[in-house]
Structures are given as C-alpha cells and as structure tokens.
C-alpha cells in the first residue's frame, strides 16, 4: 500500500493514512449532508493508530442517531471537515475522503442512511445500501 495523504483547503491541516481503510462508505444522513455542504459524505474508516496528523483541528460535538456523541474535527482556518470520531467505533476515525490528495483506487462498499438520499441520485454501482446505519 502507498500511504495516502490529504489535508484541508488552506493547508493548515495535513494527514497521512498508514494503512488501507477498514471500510469505505457513503453517508446520506442529514448531519453528514450539512457538515459536508453536499448531498452525501464519502468516508474512510481507519484505525486511529494508522492516522497521523499535523496541524490542529477544531471540534464540534454532534449527537448521532444513536444518541452518542460524534466529535467532528475540522480546520478552524478554512472550515474543511477532516474526520469524525464516534463512541460507537472506539479506536477508529472516519476520514472525509474528499480531503485526500487522491481518491484513486477507492470504491465505496456501502451507502448508509439511504432513506435520506435525494430521490434523483442513483445508487453507486457495487455498493450495498442500507436505509439507516449498517
């Protein structure tokens, strides 16, 4: 595997992934939509020990559908979402794939919260879809 690198729009936050993702998902939930400013969020689930970051992120603590906190990390300078940490996945981070320098070779495996997807958006080929969280 080649280490994947990424960062925020202004370059104040940079990161490196030291292993392949343990999961690749598209999320259509309303919180991910608002946080991304788009119709869905493209996410990589990575072991926290395989994530290295330089630069500081600010954190917004959100509440997920489970009622558990979701710590959403973003660049305080430009607002780019970088990652999320949730109590439901200890030891893992959810990296926002749109911040990668390259998404070559990354294919979503699942789509979650498809009950919130806009009706005219076609399912992504090759994914398993779940109305709520998988």
C-alpha distance (Angstrom), angle and dihedral (degrees) to the residues before:
residue distance angle dihedral
X1 . . .
X2 3.77 . .
X3 3.78 113.0 .
X4 3.77 109.5 -107.0
X5 3.79 118.6 -136.5
X6 3.75 133.2 -164.5
X7 3.75 145.9 150.2
X8 3.75 149.1 172.3
X9 3.80 127.8 -62.0
X10 3.82 95.3 -98.3
X11 3.83 96.1 41.4
X12 3.82 96.5 -120.4
X13 3.83 90.2 119.0
X14 3.80 121.3 47.3
X15 3.78 129.1 171.4
X16 3.78 143.0 -178.8
X17 3.79 129.8 -150.8
X18 3.80 112.3 -143.9
X19 3.83 96.4 -167.2
X20 3.76 141.2 29.6
X21 3.82 116.0 -84.3
X22 3.79 117.1 -90.3
X23 3.79 88.4 -144.6
X24 3.80 139.2 5.9
X25 3.79 117.1 -153.7
X26 3.75 142.9 168.1
X27 3.80 113.0 -143.3
X28 3.80 122.0 -158.4
X29 3.84 97.2 -178.8
X30 3.78 117.0 133.3
X31 3.82 92.9 -115.2
X32 3.82 93.6 53.8
X33 3.79 89.8 45.4
X34 3.80 92.3 53.0
X35 3.79 93.7 41.4
X36 3.81 92.7 50.4
X37 3.79 96.6 39.0
X38 3.79 87.5 -132.7
X39 3.81 140.4 88.2
X40 3.82 93.9 -89.3
X41 3.79 143.0 -4.6
X42 3.82 123.6 -113.6
X43 3.83 107.3 -144.9
X44 3.80 140.1 -173.5
X45 3.79 119.7 -158.1
X46 3.82 108.6 -144.2
X47 3.80 133.2 173.6
X48 3.80 106.9 -104.3
X49 3.81 89.2 -127.8
X50 3.84 89.1 59.8
X51 3.82 93.3 55.2
X52 3.83 121.4 87.3
X53 3.80 122.0 -177.0
X54 3.79 136.5 -175.0
X55 3.78 119.6 -165.5
X56 3.77 127.4 35.9
X57 3.75 127.6 -83.4
X58 3.77 128.2 -155.0
X59 3.80 116.6 -132.3
X60 3.79 132.5 -137.1
X61 3.80 113.9 -167.2
X62 3.78 109.6 -141.9
X63 3.80 129.4 177.9
X64 3.80 116.9 -122.8
X65 3.80 127.0 -147.5
X66 3.81 87.5 -92.2
X67 3.80 90.3 62.0
X68 3.82 88.7 -115.6
X69 3.82 122.3 123.8
X70 3.79 121.3 -96.9
X71 3.81 113.8 -159.2
X72 3.81 106.0 -149.5
X73 3.82 111.8 -162.2
X74 3.79 119.5 -157.5
X75 3.79 139.4 162.5
X76 3.79 108.2 -89.2
X77 3.81 90.6 -152.0
X78 3.82 102.4 51.3
X79 3.82 103.4 10.2
X80 3.82 97.2 -122.9
X81 3.82 111.0 157.9
X82 3.81 108.9 -123.7
X83 3.80 109.1 173.2
X84 3.77 146.9 -28.0
X85 3.80 131.6 -135.4
X86 3.76 120.4 -159.2
X87 3.79 132.5 -171.4
X88 3.81 88.4 -130.7
X89 3.83 90.9 66.0
X90 3.81 107.8 40.9
X91 3.80 113.9 -170.7
X92 3.80 93.0 21.4
X93 3.80 135.4 94.0
X94 3.79 127.9 -156.2
X95 3.81 107.3 -136.9
X96 3.80 118.6 -157.4
X97 3.81 100.7 -122.5
X98 3.81 92.8 -154.9
X99 3.81 87.3 73.9
X100 3.82 93.6 60.1
X101 3.79 118.3 110.1
X102 3.82 86.9 -131.3
X103 3.79 132.8 10.6
X104 3.82 93.1 -166.9
X105 3.78 111.6 146.6
X106 3.81 95.6 13.0
X107 3.79 114.4 125.7
X108 3.81 120.8 176.5
X109 3.80 112.9 -117.4
X110 3.79 99.5 -169.0
X111 3.78 141.3 17.4
X112 3.80 116.4 -148.6
X113 3.80 132.6 -165.5
X114 3.78 89.5 23.7
X115 3.81 87.3 159.0
X116 3.84 83.8 75.6
X117 3.82 95.7 46.2
X118 3.77 117.1 115.6
X119 3.82 107.6 -101.9
X120 3.80 96.0 -125.0
X121 3.83 94.4 55.0
X122 3.80 109.1 99.6
X123 3.82 119.3 -133.8
X124 3.80 112.9 -96.5
X125 3.81 109.8 -105.2
X126 3.79 113.7 -106.4
X127 3.81 97.3 17.8
X128 3.77 129.6 120.3
X129 3.80 109.5 -132.6
X130 3.78 127.5 -143.0
X131 3.81 125.0 -170.9
X132 3.83 89.0 -143.0
X133 3.82 133.5 7.8
X134 3.82 115.7 -35.3
